[in-house]
Amino acid sequence: MTWPELYKDKGLHWEKIQSITGSQGHESLYSFRLTKSARGIGFRQGNHLCVLLVSADHDGAYGKK
């Protein structure tokens, strides 16, 4: 899958997280769907996706109860 395909894929729900800024020069963090209930959070570094968090509970990815 290419980056343009990833950005357009409606099943992944690729979303920029507006409330959190990246650190160490990584400007943007993104949330994306892994399964129906699991989400990931990560950032793009060149051609790589660096995954920072995998949460089995969709709401847990955002700190909600």
C-alpha positions in Angstrom: 0.0 0.0 0.0 1.4 3.4 -0.9 1.1 6.5 1.3 -1.5 8.1 -1.0 -3.6 4.9 -0.9 -3.2 4.8 2.9 -4.4 8.4 3.3 -7.5 7.8 1.1 -8.4 4.3 2.5 -11.7 4.8 4.4 -11.3 1.6 6.3 -8.2 2.7 8.1 -9.7 6.0 9.4 -6.3 7.6 9.1 -6.7 10.9 11.1 -4.3 13.5 12.3 -4.5 14.0 16.0 -5.0 17.8 16.5 -4.7 17.8 20.3 -1.2 16.3 20.5 2.0 17.6 18.9 4.8 15.2 18.1 8.2 15.3 19.8 11.8 15.0 18.6 11.0 16.8 15.4 8.0 14.7 14.5 5.4 17.3 13.8 2.2 15.2 13.4 0.8 12.1 15.2 -1.9 10.0 13.5 -4.6 7.6 14.7 -5.5 4.7 12.5 -7.8 1.6 12.7 -6.1 -1.8 13.0 -9.3 -3.9 13.6 -12.9 -3.0 14.3 -12.0 -2.2 18.0 -8.2 -1.7 17.9 -6.5 1.6 17.0 -2.9 2.6 16.5 -1.1 5.9 17.0 2.1 6.7 15.2 3.9 9.0 12.8 5.4 8.9 9.4 9.2 9.0 9.1 10.2 9.0 5.5 8.7 5.8 3.9 8.2 4.2 7.3 5.3 4.2 9.8 6.6 4.4 13.3 3.9 2.9 15.6 3.9 4.4 19.1 0.8 2.7 20.6 -1.5 -0.2 19.8 -4.7 -0.2 21.8 -7.0 -3.2 21.7 -9.8 -1.0 23.0 -10.8 1.8 20.6 -11.7 4.3 23.3 -8.5 3.4 25.2 -6.5 4.8 22.4 -7.8 8.2 23.3 -7.8 7.9 27.1 -11.6 7.7 27.3 -13.6 5.4 29.7 
